[in-house]
């Protein structure tokens, strides 16, 4: 019986500096939240094993720096991603407006084969703050997600672990679907190549 291939899902988290990308990842993987803010330098990743419909997958979650000066590192980190998470801070309108720029930046840097169907998930973080501090309403965010291509959107709190597991479950499922689609296309390409090679060998040139 052949060994079951272990599925590695690569997920990239993008968004402005300070929106809580590291906190989201830490809360999901380690169930921890730190009150001390430390900017990510370059990129960092954590892994977590998950079970999706009886399938064991390893999620490799890349947390990237939100600062402009690190964006040139993007190409190496984005390549091979199966899903991209776009994060904004519900108290910060600018971070919300920049979501579409991060999406475009990812598609350019990652050199995605089928940009129309690549899975993105939007997360509005810090919903634990006082209502008066929230600058982006849930309704406005949902409309924005529809305009960007009917993307799934979650309102989360990394601090209080609100909606974290639900968001990452959808992220993992979308990443797995993308990974399986890629595998199918690769196998299909290989089958065509083998067929062409065989045809050439039969040629009596």
N, C-alpha and C positions, 0 to 999 in steps of 0.2 A: 504493500500500500504506500503510495507516494506521500512524502511529508507535506503537511498543509503549509502553504506559503504564509509567512507571517506578514500581516499588513501593517505598513508604517504610513501614517497619515501626517503630512506636513501642513501645519496651520500657521499662518502669519497674522500677527496682530498689529494693526496700524492705527495711527491717530496722532493728534498734536501732543506735545509734551505736557505732562501733568494731568491727562484725562483718566489715568488709572489703569493703564495697560498691564503694568507689572503686578498691581494689586489684584486684578481680575485673574491673571494666570496663577498667582500664588494662592489665591482663595480656592480656585478650582482644583489645583494639583495637591496643595498641602493643607488646605482648610485653615490658612492663616491670613491675618491682616496686620500690617504694620502702620502705625500712625506717622512714622518718620518717612518723609519723601526723599528718595534718592534717584536722581536722573539716571536712566539707563545709558551706558556708554556703548555705542555700536549696536550690538545685539546679544541676546542671551536666550537660551531655551530650556524648557523643562519637558519631561515626558510623563505620560500617564497611560496606564493600560486600562482599556474599557471593553465592555462586552456589548456588542450591538447585534441584536437578533441572533444570538448564539454564536456570533463571530467575535473572536478576540482581536482587537486592534490596538496598536500603540500610537498614541497621539503625541507628536513632537510639536510643541507650541513655541513659536519664535516670537519673542518680545523685542520690538525694534525701537531704537531711539527716535523720539519725535522731533528732534532738532534738525533744522535744515542742513547743518554742516555734516550730518551723518548720512544724508540721503544718498550720497554717491556709493555707499556700501550696499545699497538696495539690490543690485543685480544678483550678487552671489547669494544673498539670503532669500530672495523671492523665488528663484528658480526651483522648479519641482514642487511648488506648493499645490495642495489639493483644495484649500479653502482659504479665504482671506476675511479677517474680522476687522471691521471699521468701527473705531470707538470714538465717541465724543463725550463731553462732560455736560450734563443737563443744565449746569449753571453758567456755561461758557458758550455764548452764541457763535463766537469765531471758530471754536473747535467743531461746532455743528456744520457751519458753512464750508469748512475745509474737507468734509467727508468725501465729496465728489472728486476733489483734487487728489486725495490719497488713493481713491479707486482708480483714477486715470493713471496715476504714477505707477501703481502696481501693475496694471495691464501692460504698460510700456516696458517696464523693467523686467517683468517676469516672462515676457515673450509668450503669452498664452496663445495656444493654437485656436481656441474657440472662445473669444472674449464674450460673445453674446450669452453663452451658457455657463460661464465659469461661476462657481458658487461664492457669493459674498454674504456676510451676515453683519447687520448693524447693531451696535450696542450703545445705548445711552446710559452712561454710568453715573453714580452718585445720587440715586433717587432717594437716599436716606436724608438728604438735606431738607431744611425747612422749606415749605411750599413757596414762601415769599422770595427765596433765592433761585428758584427754578426759572430759567430763561426760555426753555424750550418745552412747549406743551407736548403731551403724548400724541395728541391729534395731529399737530404740525409735523412731528417726527414720522408718524405713520404715513402721512401724505407724501413726505419727502422720499421715504423708502419705496413707495409705489412708483413715484416719478423716476427713481434711479433704476427701475427694472423689476419692480415687485419683489424687493428683497425682504427676507425675514428680519424683523427688528425686535429687540428686547430692551426693556428698561431694567437696569440692574443696580445693585449696591454691592461692591466688593467688600465694603466695610461690614455690612450686616448679612452677607451671603444671600441676598435676594435675587432670585431668578438665575443664579450662576449655573447650576446644574442643568436647568432647562435650556439655557442658551447654548451651552457646550454640547448638549445632546444633539441639538439641531446642527451645530457646526460639525460634529463628528459624522453624523449621518450624511450630510451634504458632501463632506470630504471623502467619505467612503464611496459614495455614488460616483464622484469625479474620478477617484482612483480606479474604480472598476471600469468606467468608460474608457479611461486612458489605456488600461490593460487590454481591453477588447480591441481597441483600434490598433495597438501595437501587434497583437496576435494576428489581426487581419492583414496588416502590412507584411508581416513575416510570411504569411501563407501565400500572398501574391508574389513576393520575392522568390520563394522556393519554386512556385509554379513557373515563373519566368526562367529561372536557371535550368529547370528540367527541360523546358521547351527548347532552350538554346543548345542543350547537350544533344537533343534528338535531331538537331539541324544538320543536314548533310552538305555543309558549305565546303 
